[in-house]
Structures are given as structure tokens and as C-alpha cells.
Amino acid sequence: MAFYENIMTIYESIFAASDQPLDIAVLVLPRASILEVASVLDPLRNANRHLGQDRFRWRVVSPSGDDVALTCGIALPAIGPLAAAEGADALIVVAGYNQSEVATRPLIAGLRRIAGRFRAVGAVDAGPWVLARAGLLDGHRATVHWEDLEDFASAHPAVDVVPDRFVISRNRFTAGGAAPAADLMLHLIGARCGAGLAGQVAASFQYEPQADGSRPQRPGLLPVARDARLAGALALMNAHLEDPLPLEAIARAQGLGLRRMEQLFRDNLGQGPGAAYLDLRLQTARRMVTDTRHDLRDIALRCGFVDPTSFSRAFRRRFGLPPSRIRRS
């Protein structure tokens, strides 16, 4: 498989058939999502249930060793700090919002020091940022949540960044979010215990896995489009936020006339293609305003607004407040 770069010997890889228990330490950072944690742990728990034995074991650790506050307000119990992960076969870092603040320099140094003691080290969602800051992804292929792909690639040129759902690169593995993490864990279960067990686990959750990790992540701001021509037009718009394409060119690329594309958008989305294109750009801008530290002028340019004043005006019409106010709040 293209996403699986296996230059390790079979007995070294955790992604190989084995009847031996696998011990996984999960480092959960504050402001991670409960869904990300569950996507890592629950498939393992369910696999053990189907097997009737504990072939997968896990422990949760946190930066401080204390319980971890998740985004939903629940405090996740931890058995101790990073040092408590020692002895596990693999370490998985789960991170979400504000990873640059919660992944402190001592934690980064600790990860760099301890990483070689695991057979494999992985990360979920914003976790790849943490591993990359520790230099643990240099020379590896890796992915990160689709919202961060461009910034992540720019910040870490030594990492081969790809938009895949999940990536396994020798003794490193990364997943772009909660659902890709579930796919990754099902892949792990299938690799170690057989595809039949992975299928049973997926069926238990009524989940349809994307077994091929090399499939690209679906940009979450795109509306769901069942019509292939509409989906193609939206994907083209999403790929050209910084340099918006003429609507005629988008229609032509889908084999449509402009009036037919207009009708297709209104029938399926309740708005014309121009309005949908603008909304994609503004939704992207809002995410960058709230979730990054990029200068507002830079955000305007990245979202196709040459004039910051027109950007602020359009932003305020769409969200009720100018971008500067939303950022401060």
C-alpha cells in the first residue's frame, strides 16, 4: 500500500500479524476532543471483547499527570505524566486546540528523550504538530487535520506532508482527526488479528471504515453534494480560495453552462454558485481568524480578498462582527 512505508522487519512493526498483547500509551493533551480519544481506545476495547482476551492494553497519561480537561468539559483520568508511558510498545499523542500552548517546552523535550523507547510513535489530529516540534517526524511522511495542512507543511519542511486520512511511515503513524483515527485503529486491529476481527469491530459501531489511509481527507467546510458535477464544482472552488476562478470556468470544467450550474446550486444548496463560493471563502477566513495567529491582512489574501476593507465588510455581513472583534472575543 502506498501509505505504508515498511522498511522495518516484520517482527519490529506493530502493524504485523501477532498473537502477542500490544501495550499502547496514549498521551492526551488538554483541549483534546473526547471523540478523538474514543476513536483511539474504543476500537481496542471492542476488539478485546470479540476476542475474549486482552490482546490490546492501554494507559492514558497527561503532561502533568493530572486528569485532562477535554473540550466537552469532561476531565479524563490519567495514570501519571509522560514518564508513566515507559514500557509500552507504542505511544500515541492526541491533541486538539491550542497545542502550541499546552505542549510546553519541557513536554517536547521529554518526548524527544523518550521516543526511542517505543516500537512506534503516532499522533492524532493536532498531535502531529507536537511530534514535529520534537523533530520526531523529520524524514517521514505524515498527515495532520486538513485545516492545518498548509501551515504544517510550511512550518516543518523536513516532513513530507500529505493530505491522507492516515499515514504509516516506518515507525511513525499519524491520523488527520477522529474518524481517520478510527480507521487507523481498525487497520491496526486487522493487521495484527485479521480483517475479520476489524470488520466485527466496525460493525459493532455501525461504522463504515475507510480502510485505505491514502484517501484524502474531505474538507469539512464543503457542503455535502450527491451530484458529481456539484461536488466537482465545490472542490474546484475550495482549491482556489486564494485566487477565485470565474464561475464560467468552473461550469465549463464540469461540462455545464453557467445557467445550468446556477440551477444545480439552487436546487441542491438553496443558493447560487457565487454565494456558495463566497461562503466557502468566508468560512475558511473565520476558521483562520479564530484558530490561527495569522495577520488579518494575510488571512484576507489567503481567502481571495485583495482589499482588507472589503474583506472586513463581507465578513461582518456574514458573521455579524468584523474579524478583529471575533478574534478579540
Helices and strands as residue ranges (DSSP letters): E 4-5, G 10-12, E 22-28, H 34-51, E 56-61, E 68-69, E 75-76, G 82-85, E 90-95, H 99-102, H 105-114, G 115-117, E 120-125, H 127-133, E 141-142, G 146-148, H 149-155, E 160-161, E 166-169, E 172-175, H 178-193, H 195-204, H 228-239, H 247-253, H 258-269, H 273-291, H 296-302, H 308-319, H 323-328
